[in-house]
Amino acid sequence: MLTRKAVSADLPRIEALLMALNLPVAGVAEYLEGMRVAEQDASLLGVAGLETHGRVGLLRSVAALPSARRQGVAARLVGEVLDQARHLDLEEVYLLTTTAEGYFPRFGFAAVPRSVAPPALLASREFQDACPQSAALMHLPLQENAMTQTIPGLSDHTSTLTLLGTLRAGPHLPLEFHLHGEVLVGPGYHVTEVKAVTIESMDCGGRADAWRETVIQLKDGSAREAGEGFMTTRKFLGIYDKVARSVPVRGEAEVRFEYGNNAMPAMQYHVTHVEPQEERVIVHLRTPGVQCKAADACGQPTTAQPVEAASGCAPASGCCGPATTELISLG
């Protein structure tokens, strides 16, 4: 299955699918730029779209062929459209539904009265004539606590969407995980957990941060499974997509792989890059490190000078480093 941005040639197929499922087509052509489609072997499997009205988005036209509904098509498309909304720095997304009010809470949507809809949405085709007055209005805030999608100060990372896009773009091949050019996770491994992690922190400079990560846990399999070779990209994506139907993983969040065995402790590795080869796909990993996120505000002193207790945080002051015993007060 391939997902991509819709183009003008897709419009007849999109409208035909929506009409077949008794969904409105008004405004689809006008907002085709915000539509995404899923297809397999050139056949359209599903569609989802985003209308933008200032800083507000409207999720619309979420549809999948009945034969594809257990493949996670709609969930994947909705996730990608919401990632698009975040990339556009929208503040919130709304939707109207007559049949799927129980489906969208998994993405964070909650039902709200129609009276809270912004004026720009009330003037849209969806509100004016496409959806009946009985349709439920649902709302998803995107600017929650100014949360970022990646660790503040981390420039060398791979997003969840980048990893998945690379794996989906190529043929189904064995998927290997390497560290420093050598195989880290042997053949026969299992994907045991996919975690959508939210982290809230305060650094040593007193600055609060929050971000999200996607952590995928790997575990060694049995000797028999090792003899069967590495998991394929197709099976890996199938596991991920099944989880994504229920867990709100974010495409822009950094993806990490967690792995350990009897000889080494579990560790969450960063992804440096994904390398598709002719007969395999390699995910290159690197070990995690520690960083001072407040280095621009404080950090370690550049010279071995005593730190005054009342000096406060300043660049190179060393306020977050070890203090001499005479400076430590317990009250």
C-alpha positions in Angstrom: 0.0 0.0 0.0 1.3 3.4 -1.0 0.0 6.7 0.4 0.7 10.0 -1.4 -0.6 13.5 -2.0 -3.6 13.6 -4.4 -3.1 15.1 -7.9 -5.7 16.4 -10.4 -5.9 13.0 -12.1 -7.2 11.4 -8.9 -10.2 13.7 -8.7 -12.7 11.4 -10.6 -11.7 8.4 -8.6 -11.9 10.3 -5.3 -15.4 11.6 -6.1 -16.5 8.2 -7.2 -15.4 6.6 -4.0 -17.1 9.3 -1.8 -20.4 9.0 -3.8 -20.3 5.2 -3.5 -20.1 5.6 0.3 -22.8 8.3 0.4 -20.3 11.0 1.5 -20.4 14.6 0.2 -18.2 15.7 -2.7 -18.9 19.4 -2.5 -15.6 21.2 -2.1 -13.3 18.3 -2.9 -12.1 19.8 -6.1 -11.5 23.1 -4.4 -9.4 21.6 -1.6 -7.7 18.8 -3.6 -4.3 20.2 -2.6 -5.0 19.0 0.9 -6.2 15.5 0.0 -4.2 12.3 0.5 -4.9 8.9 -1.1 -3.9 5.3 -0.5 -3.6 2.9 -3.4 -2.3 -0.5 -4.2 -1.5 -1.7 -7.7 -3.0 1.5 -9.1 -6.3 0.9 -7.3 -7.7 3.5 -5.0 -8.1 2.2 -1.5 -9.0 5.3 0.5 -8.8 9.0 0.9 -8.7 11.7 3.5 -8.5 15.5 3.2 -7.7 18.7 5.0 -9.4 22.1 4.4 -7.5 25.1 5.9 -9.3 28.2 7.1 -6.7 30.5 8.5 -5.2 28.7 11.5 -8.0 26.2 11.7 -8.3 22.9 9.8 -11.2 20.8 8.8 -10.7 17.0 8.4 -13.0 15.8 5.7 -13.7 13.0 3.2 -12.2 10.2 5.3 -13.2 7.1 3.3 -11.9 3.6 2.6 -13.1 0.8 0.4 -15.0 -1.8 2.6 -12.5 -4.5 1.5 -9.6 -2.3 2.8 -11.1 -1.3 6.2 -9.2 -3.9 8.2 -5.9 -2.8 6.7 -5.6 0.4 8.7 -6.0 2.5 5.5 -8.2 5.2 7.1 -6.1 5.4 10.3 -2.9 5.9 8.3 -4.4 8.6 6.1 -5.9 10.4 9.0 -2.6 10.3 10.8 -0.8 11.7 7.8 -3.4 14.5 7.3 -3.0 15.5 11.0 0.8 15.5 10.6 0.2 17.8 7.6 -1.9 20.1 9.8 0.8 20.3 12.4 3.4 21.0 9.7 1.2 23.9 8.6 1.2 25.1 12.2 -2.6 25.0 12.5 -4.0 25.6 16.0 -6.9 23.1 15.8 -8.7 20.7 13.6 -12.5 20.0 13.4 -14.5 17.4 11.7 -18.2 16.6 11.0 -19.4 13.0 11.1 -22.8 11.2 11.0 -21.5 7.6 11.5 -18.0 7.6 13.0 -18.2 9.5 16.2 -16.8 6.5 18.1 -13.8 6.2 15.7 -12.1 9.5 15.9 -11.4 9.8 19.7 -8.4 7.5 19.1 -6.7 10.4 17.4 -7.6 12.8 20.2 -10.8 14.2 18.9 -13.7 15.0 21.3 -17.3 15.9 20.5 -18.2 19.6 21.0 -21.3 21.7 20.4 -21.7 23.2 16.9 -21.8 26.6 18.6 -18.1 26.5 19.3 -17.1 26.2 15.6 -15.1 29.2 14.3 -16.9 31.5 11.9 -14.6 30.5 9.0 -15.7 26.9 9.3 -19.4 27.8 9.6 -19.1 29.5 6.2 -17.5 26.4 4.6 -19.4 24.1 2.2 -19.2 21.2 4.7 -21.1 23.2 7.2 -23.4 25.1 4.8 -24.8 22.3 2.7 -22.6 19.2 2.4 -23.3 17.7 5.9 -26.7 17.5 7.6 -27.4 19.4 10.7 -27.5 16.1 12.6 -23.8 15.6 12.0 -21.7 15.6 15.2 -18.9 18.2 15.4 -15.6 17.0 16.9 -12.5 19.0 17.8 -8.7 18.3 18.2 -6.4 21.0 19.6 -2.9 21.0 18.1 -1.2 23.7 20.0 -1.3 21.9 23.4 1.3 23.2 25.8 3.5 24.5 23.0 4.7 20.9 22.7 7.3 20.1 20.1 7.6 16.9 18.2 11.3 16.4 18.8 13.8 16.8 21.6 14.8 20.4 21.9 18.3 21.0 20.6 18.5 17.6 18.8 19.3 18.3 15.2 20.4 14.8 14.1 17.3 12.7 14.2 14.9 10.7 12.0 11.2 11.3 12.2 8.7 8.5 12.3 7.2 9.7 9.0 10.6 9.6 7.3 11.3 6.1 8.4 7.8 4.8 7.4 7.9 6.7 4.1 11.3 5.1 3.1 10.1 1.6 4.0 6.8 2.0 2.2 8.4 3.4 -1.0 10.5 0.3 -1.8 9.9 -3.4 -2.4 9.3 -5.9 0.4 12.8 -6.8 1.6 14.5 -8.0 4.8 14.9 -5.3 7.4 18.1 -5.1 9.4 19.3 -2.9 12.2 23.0 -1.9 12.3 25.2 -0.1 14.8 28.6 1.3 13.7 28.3 -0.7 10.4 27.7 -4.0 12.1 24.5 -6.0 12.6 23.1 -5.1 16.1 19.8 -7.1 16.1 20.1 -10.6 14.7 17.7 -12.4 12.4 14.5 -13.8 13.9 13.8 -10.7 16.0 10.3 -9.6 17.1 8.7 -6.2 17.2 7.3 -6.4 20.8 6.0 -2.9 21.4 5.3 0.4 19.7 5.1 3.3 22.2 3.9 6.9 21.6 5.8 8.6 24.4 5.2 12.1 25.7 8.0 13.7 27.8 7.7 16.8 30.0 10.9 18.1 31.5 12.6 21.0 33.1 16.3 21.6 32.3 18.9 22.8 34.8 18.3 26.4 33.6 14.7 26.2 34.8 13.3 26.0 31.3 10.3 23.7 30.7 10.0 21.6 27.6 7.8 18.9 26.3 8.1 16.7 23.2 7.1 13.4 21.7 8.9 10.3 20.7 8.0 7.0 19.0 9.8 4.1 20.6 9.8 0.7 18.8 11.0 -2.2 20.9 12.8 -5.1 19.4 13.5 -8.5 21.0 15.6 -11.5 19.9 13.6 -14.5 18.7 14.3 -18.2 19.1 17.0 -20.2 17.3 14.4 -21.5 14.9 13.2 -18.1 14.1 16.7 -16.8 13.6 17.1 -19.5 10.9 14.1 -18.1 9.1 15.9 -14.8 8.5 15.2 -11.1 9.1 11.7 -9.7 9.3 10.6 -8.1 6.1 9.6 -4.5 5.7 6.1 -5.6 4.8 5.6 -7.4 8.1 7.2 -4.6 10.1 4.8 -2.1 8.5 1.9 -4.4 9.1 2.7 -4.5 12.8 3.2 -0.8 13.0 -0.1 0.0 11.1 -2.0 -2.3 13.4 -0.8 -0.4 16.4 -1.3 3.0 14.8 -5.1 2.2 14.6 -5.3 2.5 18.4 -2.2 4.4 19.6 -1.8 8.1 18.6 1.8 8.0 17.2 2.9 11.2 15.6 4.7 11.3 12.2 6.9 14.3 13.2 8.1 12.7 16.4 11.6 11.3 16.5 11.6 7.5 16.2 13.9 5.4 18.3 14.5 1.6 18.5 14.8 -0.1 21.9 16.9 -3.2 22.1 18.8 -5.3 24.6 19.7 -8.9 25.2 21.4 -11.2 27.8 24.8 -9.7 27.0 23.9 -6.0 26.8 21.4 -3.8 28.6 18.3 -2.4 26.8 19.0 1.0 25.2 17.0 3.4 23.0 19.0 4.0 19.9 18.6 7.0 17.6 18.2 6.4 13.8 20.8 8.2 11.8 19.4 7.1 8.4 17.7 4.4 6.4 19.6 2.7 3.6 17.6 0.8 1.0 19.8 -1.8 -0.8 19.1 -4.2 -3.6 18.4 -7.2 -1.4 17.8 -5.6 2.0 17.0 -2.4 3.9 19.3 -1.3 6.7 18.3 1.0 9.5 21.5 2.6 10.8 21.5 3.4 14.5 23.6 5.3 17.0 23.8 5.2 20.7 22.1 7.9 22.7 24.0 10.6 24.5 23.3 13.2 27.2 23.2 16.9 26.5 22.8 20.1 28.5 19.6 21.7 27.0 20.3 24.9 28.9 23.8 25.3 27.6 23.0 28.6 26.0 21.8 29.9 29.5 24.2 28.2 31.9 26.4 25.1 31.4 29.8 24.2 32.7 32.4 26.9 33.5 35.2 27.4 31.0 37.8 27.9 33.8 38.2 26.3 37.2 36.8 29.2 39.2 34.7 29.0 42.4 31.0 29.5 41.8 29.2 31.9 44.1 26.0 30.6 45.5 24.0 33.8 44.6 25.5 34.2 41.2 22.5 32.6 39.4 22.5 31.0 36.0 24.6 32.6 33.3 26.6 31.2 30.4 29.6 29.3 31.6 28.7 29.8 35.2 28.6 26.2 36.0 25.3 26.5 38.0 24.2 23.1 36.8 27.5 21.4 37.5 28.9 20.0 40.8 29.4 22.5 43.6 32.0 22.4 46.3 30.7 21.1 49.6 30.9 24.5 51.3 28.4 25.9 48.8 25.8 23.3 49.4 23.1 24.2 51.9 20.5 21.8 53.2 18.3 24.6 54.7 
